Amino acid sequence: MTVVKRTTKEILNRNLARAKPPLLDRTTLWLHDIRSMYNVGSAFRTGDAFGINQICLSGYTPQPPRPEISKTALGAEKCVTWNHYSNGAEALSNMKAQDSYLVSIEQTNHSKPLTDFHLPEQRPVILIFGNEVTGLDEDILHLANEYIEIPQFGQKHSFNVSVSIGIVLYHIFLSGHKGTEDERS
């Protein structure tokens, strides 16, 4: 068997021919007080790959256009709809009042494992990720409808925020989208 890598154009055409998973199409990534522009760029790239609805940036999270964001986003910051809110708690409170389901990715006394998490039916979902060191501020944390954490087994107690985003989005993809044989290959 001869294995030949696909060209960039072949990969793009294949990706664009796929239908967006409905669960992820109604999902928003929310990044609050993220320090690293590289993490923000990675969130754009990962969000684009999974077909998420939009990215919301709040607090001091850096915004495009910035060379450091573009370096890891590879142009995804131009493909994904995004907004910035200086007051994240106020914006999230308004979105919750409009029936968005807020999910905090944070280790709390009420967190459940990601493996037990399923998106609610037919509601817009906002996945909220916080600062790389301190997590989510209390004024945002208390707004969540649900708290989830990624099970870990090693000595360290957290993942890089951009890695967490990838893990959470992939879990949602697997839980709600069986895919065709072509999409799985």
N, C-alpha and C positions, 0 to 999 in steps of 0.2 A: 504494500500500500504506500502510495506517495502522498505525503501531506504537504499542502501548499497554503501558506498564509493568505488570508483575504487582503485585498487592497483597502485603503482607507475609503475609497469611493464605494466599494462593494459593502463594506461594513455600514456606512452611512445609509445606503439604499435599503439594506436589510432592516436597520433600525427604524427608518421612517415608514416602512411598510407594515410594521407591527402596530397593533392597536394599543393605546395606553391602558394599563390596568386601571379599571374604574376606582378601586380603592385608593390608589396613589394619585389619581387625577383630581380627587377632592381633598387631598392632603397638602397642608402648608407647613413648611419648615419655619420655625421662629428661632432666631439666634439673638440672645440677649447678652450684652456686655462681653462679647467674644473679643479677646485681645488680638489674636493673630490674624493678620490679613491672609496668610496662607491657609488657615483653617476655614476662613470665609470663602476663599476661592475653591477649596476642596468641597465645601458644602454646595456651592453652585454646580460644580461638575458632577457630583454624586446625585444631587437633586434632578439635574437635567437627564442623567442616565436612567433614572427611575421614573421620569415623566411626572414629577410632582407638580402641583398646581402653581405654587409660588413660594418665594422666600421672603420673610419679613425680618428686618434687622431693627434692633432697638437698643436704646442706651448708647454706649460708646462703641458699639460694633462698627467697624469701618465699612464704608460703602464704595461700590464701584463709581467711577473708574479709578483704579489704583494699579500700578504695575505689579505689586505684590499679589493682589487678588487675581489679576489676569494670568500671572505665571502658573498658578495651580488650577484656575478655572478653565484655562485653554479656550476662552471665548464663550463659555457657558453663561457668564454673567450678562451676555448680550442675548441669550436665548431664553432665559428663565425670567418670568415676570417677578419683579421685586419692589418692595416698598421699605421706607425707613420711618420709624416712629421714635421721637425723642423720649416720649413717656410710654414705655412698654406696658406698664400695668394698666394705664388708662385705656390704651388701644385694645389690649386683650380683654378687659372688662366689657368694652363696647361690643367686641366680636362675640363674646360669650352670651351677651344679652340678645344677640341676633342668631342664636342657636348653634354657634360653633362649639365643638367638643374639644376642650383643652386637655392635652396630655403632657404632663411634666415628666421629662426623662431625668430623674433625680433619685438618689438613695435617701428615702425617708422611712419613718416608722409605719407608713401606710403604702409603701411601694409593693407592687407585685412583680414577679419575674416577667420579663419580656415574653417568655415562652407561653405564658398564660394570657397574654394580651391579644384582643381582637378588636378591630375598629367597630364602632357602633354603625348600625345600618343607616344609610342615606343622610348622614349629617356631615357637614364640613368638619374636618379634623385639623387641629393645629398641634404639631409636635414641638414642644418648647425645650430648647437646649440652652444651658447657661454657661457662665464663665468657666474657663478651663481649670481654674484653681478653686474658686469659692462656690461654684454652682449657681443656682438661681437665687435671686433676691427674695426675701420674705414676701414683699408686696406682690410679686408675680407668683410665687410658689402657692400661696393660698387660693389662687384663682382656679387652679386645675380641677377638672372633673375626676381625673385619675392620675395615679403616679406609677410609673414603671421603671424598673432597673434591669440592667443586663447582668445575668448571672456570671459571676467570676470565681475562679478557683485558685488563683495565684497569690503572691505576696502583695502586689500592688492593688489599690482599691478603686482604680478608675481607668477608663480608656481615654485616649485623645478624643476630643469632641468630634472631629471629622470622622474618626473611626466609628464612634458611637452612632453617628448619623447613618453611615453605611450599613451597620448591623441592624438598626431599627427599620430602615427602609427595606432591607432585604427580607426581614422577618414578615413585614406587612405584605410584601410581594408574594412570598411563599404561602402565607396563610389565606390570601384571597385570590390568587391567580394561578390556576393549574397550568395554563399555557399549552400551546400545541407542540408537537414533536419538534417542529422547526425552531420554535422559540426556546426550547430547552437545550438545543444543540449548539 
